[in-house]
Amino acid sequence: MGIRIYKPTSAGRRNASVSDFAELTPGYKPERGLLKRQKKTGGRNNQGKITARHRGGGHKQMYRVIDFRRGKDGVPAKVDSVQYDPIRSANIALLKYADGERSYVIAAYGVSAGDTVENGPEAAPSVGNCLPLKNIPLDTVVCCIELRPGSGATMCRSAGTSAKLKARDAGWAQLELPSGEVRRVPANCRATVGRVGNVDHMKVVIGKAGRNRWMGRRPHVRGTSMNPIDHPHGGGEGRTKGGRHPVSPQGKSAKGGATRQRRKPSNSAIVRRRKSRRYGQLKLHK
């Protein structure tokens, strides 16, 4: 996996880069039976109200159906190909099971075409295999982690992310997440051994605004240029700096303010809070 830098043939190309896609299998074709139509909403809900700002347009995409549960136990699967997924930052792997079934999974770093992976409690704790946390050795790097047994992978699914299995006690497993947070989940939850592939994804330089438009990202409008009815920073005679600390359109602090609900049921699963950087200092959420 590496980064390819464009030649500066124009202002938009100068310093822009793209993945070299070295992890992908040459000449692959998407599995037609695992494709679905991707409907665009422009960031609006069922009432037509914008709930995600600055979304719209973009290239047409087909959704790849991913098997996040990995519940086919005891049947070895051969990695047919590692493919690009336009919906997510991670690459995906097409598995062909011994009984003929095919499925897409998130591709772990180091998994390539021709490898064999397995699911279930009897699987070995090797890269690409999915098994319960209670069967994985401590200090192992894992990804695609379930929060509830059988619910499917929820955490550490984006490119290059992983967590470390730190401890097990009384039917619970403690995981150190990329943010530094230590969280406990049931030891029966499944995880994939290894880290997610496409590790250099965050090093790609977009280079020009047009590439963001291809991905469905519309221009971001400053709050100070809006009217008071549209944003807390809006209004005033002439240009202003907002007159207050930066906030979101809903009035919530945009510079390290707490956004997690105080009485959220899953708060009890957090052993150690993540660290937040605010005003140049590291502080713990209380």
Secondary structure, 3 states (H helix, E strand, C coil): CCEEECCCCCCCCCCCEEECCCCCCCCCCCCHHHEEECCCCCCECCCCCECCCCECCCCCCEEECECCCCCCCCCCEEEEEEECCCCCCCCEEEEEECCCCEEEEECECCCCCCCEECECCCCCCCCCCEEEHHHCCCCCEEECEECCCCCCEEECCCCCCCEEEEEEECCEEEEECCCCCEEEEECCCEEEECCECCCCHHHCCCCCHHHHHHCCECCCCCHHHCCCCCCCCCCCCCCCCCCCCCECCCCCECCCCCCCCCCCHHHHHEEECCEEEECCEEEECC
